[in-house]
Amino acid sequence: MLTTTEIYKEYAKCLVKPIYAIETYLETFDKTQEGFVPFQLFPRQKEIIYAYEKHRFNLVTKPRQAGVSTTTAAYLAVKVGFADKENPENILIVANKQELAFEFLAKIKDFLNQLPRWVWGNEYYGNAKNEAKSIFLVDSKKEIRLPNNSRVKAVATSKDALRGFTPTYLVMDEAAYIDNGAEVFGAALTALGTGGKAMLISTPNGMDSLYYKTYDQAKKKENNFNIIEMKWYEDLRYNKDLRWTKGDAVLAEIEFTFNSYHEKINDGWKPTSSWYEHMCLGMNNDAKMIAQELDVSFIGSGGNVISEEYIEYQNKHNVREPIMKMGLENETWIWALPVEGHQYISGVDVSRGDGADSSTIVIIDFTTMEQVLEYQGKIQPDLLAQLAEEYGNMYNAYTVVDVTGGMGVSTVLKLLEFNYKNLHYDNQDGKILSARQRELTNHNKENKVPGFHATSVRLPMLSNLEYQIRMNNIKIRSVRMTSEMNTFIYKNGRPDHMEGYHDDCLMGLAMALWVLEHSFKKLERLEKQNKAMLNGWLAGANTNPKTTDLDKGTDFVSKQNRNKIATKKPNFNPIVSKNMQDPTGKYMWLFSGSK
């Protein structure tokens, strides 16, 4: 029996320190020990509790058997149990299956029964009769109510199930598997009001419309969700004989810290253990299942145009925070300012400005092959031209504008109106032009028209994009760009973005890399060849004529002019000589004015 003072102190301690309450009063079933054990949270589980306390919206990625649902249930049991009667908690659990929602509620109920009886007041504490009373005023699979007026309700996926219930905590378990998840969550957010908290918990299920999209936007800081990423090798139950492999090399367990493990992953090491290998065998070494259930991979399906390992390499080694962001909604990201002597190319993908797609400008430093600028926003095509001109002039960039859909024609015409000099012109031979595109033929230059027809080279252009990324020939700085790679898949054998996603940044990059490889570099090579030819013609030229004799030296001189100023006998480059009509200089007098 505790005194009233002791109860108050303990109550206050549990109220402000949920981890203390969990580890002091709760037990959980441990499969590795085949029995109930004190609930001792390992580091990443504690991080989940800290995140739940600090952030209003949290998303947890987890492997199988990570104990995230159990940890969350224990946390919510503490919040519900120690809630003020005048300010009760209302927990709503949503899952893809009704049985799963009921199971989650049952976990909370079990933890509530483990809390000390004094939590519920004198009516439930102090003698055998009081302690025999049920603490549940309503007790069913779907809902429980407690003496402090708190409620916990479990429902399957349904917008209607949220009506008439205002949760203070919303839990969406296995959120990636909820049908119409985005629609359901939208209705739930309305029910949450201004003060409620939300927790999305799941193993990955590809690029679903709720869980992955929320995760992806959180990575890009486009929403206010906090991400907690659980890894199996951080779980003390499963990493007892942890080993790291890279090629043929094997490294034994290192001292655990989140940073040390993260550094190993970034360095190309892969973790394994007896538990992990056993789980892989249980999944028949199915790569997709292992990727989703154990490795917490959203891709894992093999349908992506760009393989996961190359996307991850870009994310780990090349992606950077911009040094500056500009625009009302930070549409423009800049990673490097112009450098004198460097060459730049800009890819401009144009949208209408009022639809789902965005217009993009991607600028690449040709000298270092790294991304230096990216614009992504909804803007009308003619206004986009102003930005293309501004950034193009800023970097003196060779600018490639897609005119395939017709929207880019307005952008190109406006750039021509601005007298923009560095505009790409495309060959029009063999291309069927729309009425809109034919407007550009008025600006024909040497059978070329301004703009770029991406459709005519789409497949080889995207193949080149994949190759350049796979070979790490381009350093991508933008997380928006790598995010689009995750949802860029083969649809009916053709590269395209998934439904509900976009590829605007990727198209800007693809155009820039294609023109860079097939036009810009050719121009540079041609320029170098021209310089080499000129140098060849001048090789051996004597800028200081001298008096000479025919039997001395190599200068050409007529007999009558012997011992006088000589006309230089050219010493041509051998390669040039092969293509000359007068390699020996026999007829050089024709050009010297001599007779």
Salt bridges, closest charged atoms under 4 A:
GLU47 OE1 - ARG44 NH1 2.45
GLU53 OE2 - LYS79 NZ 3.23
GLU123 OE2 - LYS133 NZ 3.53
ASP139 OD1 - LYS109 NZ 2.60
GLU143 OE2 - ARG145 NE 3.25
GLU143 OE2 - ARG151 NE 2.80
ASP160 OD1 - ARG163 NH2 3.51
GLU174 OE2 - LYS62 NZ 3.49
GLU183 OE2 - LYS159 NZ 2.91
ASP216 OD2 - LYS220 NZ 3.40
GLU222 OE1 - LYS220 NZ 3.87
GLU229 OE2 - LYS219 NZ 3.12
GLU234 OE2 - ARG44 NH2 2.76
ASP235 OD2 - ARG237 NH2 2.58
ASP241 OD2 - ARG243 NH1 3.60
ASP267 OD2 - LYS246 NZ 3.53
GLU277 OE2 - ARG243 NH2 2.66
GLU293 OE1 - ARG64 NE 3.29
ASP354 OD1 - ARG352 NE 3.03
ASP357 OD1 - HIS502 ND1 2.85
ASP365 OD2 - HIS342 ND1 2.75
GLU370 OE1 - ARG477 NH2 3.01
GLU374 OE2 - ARG480 NE 2.71
GLU417 OE1 - LYS414 NZ 3.49
ASP426 OD1 - HIS424 NE2 3.90
ASP426 OD2 - HIS453 ND1 3.42
GLU439 OE2 - ARG436 NH1 2.63
GLU466 OE2 - ARG470 NE 2.77
ASP496 OD1 - HIS497 NE2 3.86
GLU499 OE2 - LYS491 NZ 2.92
GLU517 OE1 - LYS521 NZ 3.13
GLU527 OE2 - LYS531 NZ 3.68
ASP555 OD1 - LYS568 NZ 3.62
